[in-house]
Amino acid sequence: MQYLLTFDENLSVSLARQNTPFFTKVVHKPLQTNLFNIVLSAIFLTICAAKGYAQEPVTKSISTPQTKPLDSLDINAADLVKIADSTKQDSLKKKPLLSDKIKYKAETYAKIDQKRKLITLYDKAELYYQDIELKAGIIVMDYEKKEVYAGRIKDSTGKYTQYPIFKQGQNIVEPDSIRFNTETKRGLIWNSRTDQGEFKVKAELTKRENDSVYFMKKVRFTTAKDIENPEYYFQTDRVKFVPGEKVVVGVTNLVIADVPTPLALPFAFFPMSTKARSGILVPTYGDSAQRGYSLQNGGYYFAISEYLDLAVLGDYYTNGSYGMRFETNYAKRYRFGGNVNVRFENLINSERGFPDYTKTNIYNIQWTHRKDPKSNPNSTFSASVNLGSSKYFQQSINQINVGSTLNNTLQSSVSYSRTFNSVPAVNMSLTATHQQNTQTETINMTLPTLQASVDRIFPFAPKDGIKKGFIKNINLQYNLQARNQIETTDSLFFKPEMFRDAEVGFQHQIPLSTNFKIFKYFSASTSVNYQEVWYLQTIRKFYSAAQDSLITQDVKGFDAYRTYNFAASVGTTIYGTFNFGEDKKIKAIRHVMRPSVSYSYVPSFDKYYDTYDPDGSGTMRKDYTRFEGGMYGAPAKNYSNVVGFSLNNTFEAKVTDRDSTKTEPKKIMLLNNFNFSTSYNIAADTLKWAPLRMSGGTLLFKEKMNVNFAATLDPYAIDNAGRRINTFNIDNGGSLFRMTSANMTIGYSLSSSDGDKLKKKDNDQGLRNGGREDDLFGTNTDFSDRRQSQFNEDDESEDGEFDGFFQSKIPWNLTLAYALTYSNARRENKIVGNSLMISTNVDLTSKWKVGVSTGYDFVQKGVTFTQFRFERDLLSWRMDFNWTPFGDNAYWNFFIGIKAGVLSDVKWEKRNQPDRTIR
């Protein structure tokens, strides 16, 4: 049912109902200042008014042209009432009843009462005025008093429906009923429900002071999804609420499952701004047998700008240990983004004066930067830094990262690259790298590495057309690499001694190559490579009679050597198919072979070699090169003349598809690679054949199991001392080849959601720390934020999986890794490595999750790292228990708290940290 309100030239107001001829017309006459006319007009208007009221039921119709669509209604507030004095000198304009247009509609009826100045809308009523949007079962607007009332209505069963929905700007309120003034912006709201950030707020009575301040009475607020039946809420009698800014409450009591708890606050303040705000980060209380009582992760958060923030966190233990962390995130849309974490801990064990007293400092620096490639397609800049103390993740008292603890390497890289669009194009990159062994505490860095190259140039190729043949495919390019390399230890990191031992080198390469076809089916390539290496430091060896020892002396200054080599290769591809018949389950097996033969020649550069007397006797001389130990190697003394052989194989089968509706056979990869390689050195005097290397791999069980294997087969025998001799093994009474080593790895991942897209949690911090993407070695535990789930799946269960007490589908996942290593280089003939690792997670119910990571070493005959995980989803809360029962990382941790970040301090946590004695 639609209505249209129109105005005629005499300022008359008409209400038109679609398909019903009903109109009411009220005419206002202008008043004259003449006394006689005033009296006459008053009598006349009184009579007309009486007749007008008496004739309201009459259905006399007056046609009015429609100028608006029938599905909306506009009221021009400026023309609703116009009363003017007939004398221009005394003319006064009355303020209009409404200051803007009104749009409304209703399904059952819409009524305008001109006498009482009311607009009544019933059933699916909607009203739009200024920035206010109102939907309800019934809406009544008094446009003279500028008041609006909205409420719910009952359906045929007597149940309340069509609750009001009030929206002003971004603020939405869903009450039982509402009454407000459109001019003063004040109003009363009964049983209001509103969402403010992560909070859901319900109040029995709300007084709307204006569009930015609310006062509430008998309020409950929670982060639960169901505000009508929350699992917990905070109850208070008085609240001052400023939408989008803050909530200030009086005495507040925590209620769980409608049972009041003794936990109460005299007052509370909650910031509600959508923008980040600076504020205090409340610490977590704890205790440790090694370091006493503690306050952890307390500090201050600085919301510096919309592009940058900073969190300063600290820990303090009563034995004197403390830690500091600085965490910042930065981002600019379509340009770049990243974060920086700097962590420092001062660790004290025992007490001063005791023999086991130790004190040490550990630190860790992490930086990740990413540049949007759209900001500048010709240049890139990226950073992935993870450096610091080698024992940081083993000794840190603020987090437990099992993957990082078991990882032996920390790596970093910062790189910038740019392409110059010249002809030919020039590519340039600067890279700083860092590699750190956490066991030996050795560090290798390049500060920086410069790489520059000029694109390939084809001097004999035509400008247009295909490059075909030996001559046309001849090409050359230029490559430059310069490196400042530093090798140091953890104790000397960033100290003056570290930079004194830096090495600088330059490598220039000019490869000249071409490729062509031989007899149509063979692909051939040849290349000549020229290399020139510059060093700023070389060595000199001599015997010192005074010290009676061999001296290796560093020689500062520029020096260089130049080398060249030749290489060629030829290969082809052979296809073979073994057909078994169309009526067989295995219809055919396809074998693809890629044999290749290569040749390389490297001449002798003995002119760069000198001799020295190792013992000062003068009876024995040894050769050495002053470029020995250089970062780009040294020139070869003995020339090399090597022929290489390789054979790559793939096997694929065509089988009958289990789906009877498919007519085409199904392809299955049997072996995606099965390779052999060896070489023969023509110039060698003995042991001309290199060991035969065999490797292969395949995917099984719908590509869920990854199997890789490799073996080394030596054709030569060994003597009693285990040294290779120039006698074939078969001539020494053995087999054709002697297996010196072999290994096999199996990885298997399976889950109940196979075929579906797996939902993974954001485990980026664990990866940055050096852990694994999966939870084969357990999950990362960061004590600074325990709200996140320790399982990979999302918190939400899949729709339709759980009904009552029965869960038709139990989500689970399994990760398995097996490694086997065999060694027989010196007839030891033994298994040196044999271990099985497994990790599995199961959702016992829609809210209960359990997981375990463990393994067994069959060589050492012991259980490897083991972790048990239990978690209970309590809707708005999370409870979990993490337990590592034995080993160097033995610990347990219990946590229960609210998931929402705004109430992250409402939690209880108890843990027993690993006994990490500082070594």
Buried (B, 14 or more C-beta within 10 A) or exposed (E): BBBBBBBEEEBBBBBBBEEEEEBBBEEBEEBBEEEEEEEEBEEEBEEEEEEBEEEEEEEEEEEBEEEEEBEBBBBBBEEBBEEBBEEEEEEEEEEBBBEBBBBBBBEEEBBBEEEEBBBBBBBBBBBBBEEBBBBBBBBBBBBEEBBBBBBBBEEEEEEEEBBBBBBBEEBBBBBBBBBBBBEEBBBBBBBBBBEBBBBBBBBBBBBBBEBBBBBBEBBBBBBBEEBEEBBBBBBBBBBBBBBBBBBEBBEBBBBBEEEEEEEEEEEBEBBBEEEBEEEEBEBBEBBBEBBEEBBBBBBEBBBEEEEBBBBBBBBBBEBBBBBBBBBBBBBEEEEBBBBBBBBBBBBBBBEEEEEEEEEBEBBBBBBBBBBEEEEEEEBBBBBBBBBBBBBBBBBBBBBBBBBBBBBEEBBBBBBBBBBEEEEEEBBBBBBBBBBBBBEEBBBEBBBBBBBBBBBEEBEEBEEEEEBEBEEBBBBBBBBBBBBBBBEBBBEBBEEEEBEEEBBBBBBBBBBEBBBBEEEEEBBBBBBBBBBBBBBBBBBEBEBEEEEEEBEEEEEEEEBBBEBBBEBBBBBBEEEEEEEEEEEEEBBBBBBBBBBBBBBBBBBEBEEBBEEBBBEEEEEEEEEBBBBEEBBBBBBBBEEBBBBBBBBBBBBBBBBBEEEEEEEEBEEBBBBBBBBBBBBEBEEBEEBBBBBBBBBBBBBBEEEBBBBBBBBBBBBBBBEEEEEBBEBBBEEEEEEEBBBBBBBBBBBBBBBEBEEEEEEEBEBEBBBBBBBBEBBBBBBBBBBBEBBBBBBBBEBEBBEEEBEEEEBEEEBBBBBBBBBBBBBBBEEEEEEEBBBBBBBBBBBEBBBEBBBBBBBBBEEEEEEBBBBBBBBBBBBBBBBBBBBBEEBEBBBBBBBBBBBBEBBBEBBEBEBBBBEBEBE
